[in-house]
Amino acid sequence: MKKKNNSIKQILQTLSDFEFLTENEIFELAFGYYRNETWESNKKYADMLRRGLSKKFIGRIDNRIVECRGDIGQARFVYVLKSEGETFLEKQLPLNN
C-alpha cells in the first residue's frame, strides 16, 4: 500500500476549518503528528508551514502582542489562513456539483 504524501494543502484546509492554531495544533490536526509524543523529527512539517508563510498563504500572529487565544500555554505564535491561501485552496479542490 502506497502511503499518501503530506502537502501544504492539508495545512491550508486545517486553517480553513479552524482559526488561530499553534504550530503543534496544526501538525496534530493536519497530519496526526504529536511532537511531544514521538522521537520523529518535525522538520518536514515545519518546512511545509514555513513555505506557506513565505508564499503568503498563511499569516502568523504574535499572541503576546495581539492576544487571539488565552489557552495556548507557552506558544508564542498562532497561524491563520490568508486570502491568498483561500484562493490557492479553491483552485486545488475540485468543485462538488
C-alpha positions in Angstrom: 0.0 0.0 0.0 1.4 3.4 -1.0 1.5 6.0 1.7 -0.2 9.3 0.9 2.2 12.2 0.7 1.6 15.1 3.0 1.1 18.5 1.5 0.7 22.2 2.2 -3.0 21.7 1.1 -3.6 19.8 4.3 -2.3 22.7 6.4 -4.4 25.2 4.5 -7.5 23.1 4.8 -6.9 22.8 8.6 -6.5 26.5 8.9 -9.6 27.0 6.8 -11.6 24.9 9.3 -10.0 26.3 12.5 -8.7 29.8 13.4 -5.7 30.8 15.5 -3.9 27.5 15.7 -0.5 27.0 17.2 2.2 25.1 15.3 1.6 21.9 17.4 -2.2 22.1 16.9 -1.7 22.4 13.1 0.5 19.4 13.0 -1.8 17.3 15.2 -5.0 18.2 13.2 -3.5 18.1 9.7 -1.1 15.1 10.0 -1.8 13.3 13.3 1.7 14.2 14.3 2.2 14.8 18.1 5.5 16.5 18.5 5.8 15.8 22.2 4.9 12.1 22.0 7.3 10.9 19.3 11.0 10.7 18.6 10.4 11.6 14.9 11.6 14.9 13.6 9.0 17.6 12.7 11.3 19.2 10.2 9.2 18.2 7.1 6.1 19.7 8.7 7.8 22.8 9.9 9.3 23.3 6.4 5.8 23.0 4.9 4.5 25.6 7.3 7.4 28.0 6.5 6.7 27.6 2.8 3.1 28.5 3.3 4.3 31.6 5.2 6.8 32.6 2.5 4.1 32.2 -0.2 1.8 34.4 1.8 -0.8 31.6 2.1 -0.5 31.7 5.9 -0.3 34.5 8.4 1.5 34.4 11.7 0.3 36.5 14.7 2.4 37.0 17.9 -0.1 36.0 20.6 1.8 38.0 23.2 1.2 41.3 21.3 -2.3 40.7 19.9 -3.9 38.1 22.1 -6.1 35.9 19.9 -6.3 33.0 22.4 -5.6 32.7 26.1 -5.4 28.9 26.2 -2.2 28.1 24.3 0.3 27.9 27.2 3.8 29.0 26.3 3.2 29.0 22.5 4.0 32.4 21.1 2.5 32.4 17.6 -0.8 31.5 16.2 -1.4 30.9 12.5 -4.3 31.9 10.2 -5.3 31.3 6.6 -4.8 34.4 4.4 -6.9 35.3 1.4 -4.1 34.1 -0.9 -4.3 30.7 0.8 -8.0 30.6 0.4 -7.7 31.3 -3.3 -5.0 28.6 -3.7 -7.1 26.1 -1.9 -10.2 26.9 -4.0 -8.1 26.3 -7.2 -6.8 23.0 -5.9 -10.0 21.4 -4.7 -12.5 20.0 -7.2 -15.9 21.6 -7.2 -18.7 19.2 -6.0 -21.6 19.7 -8.4 
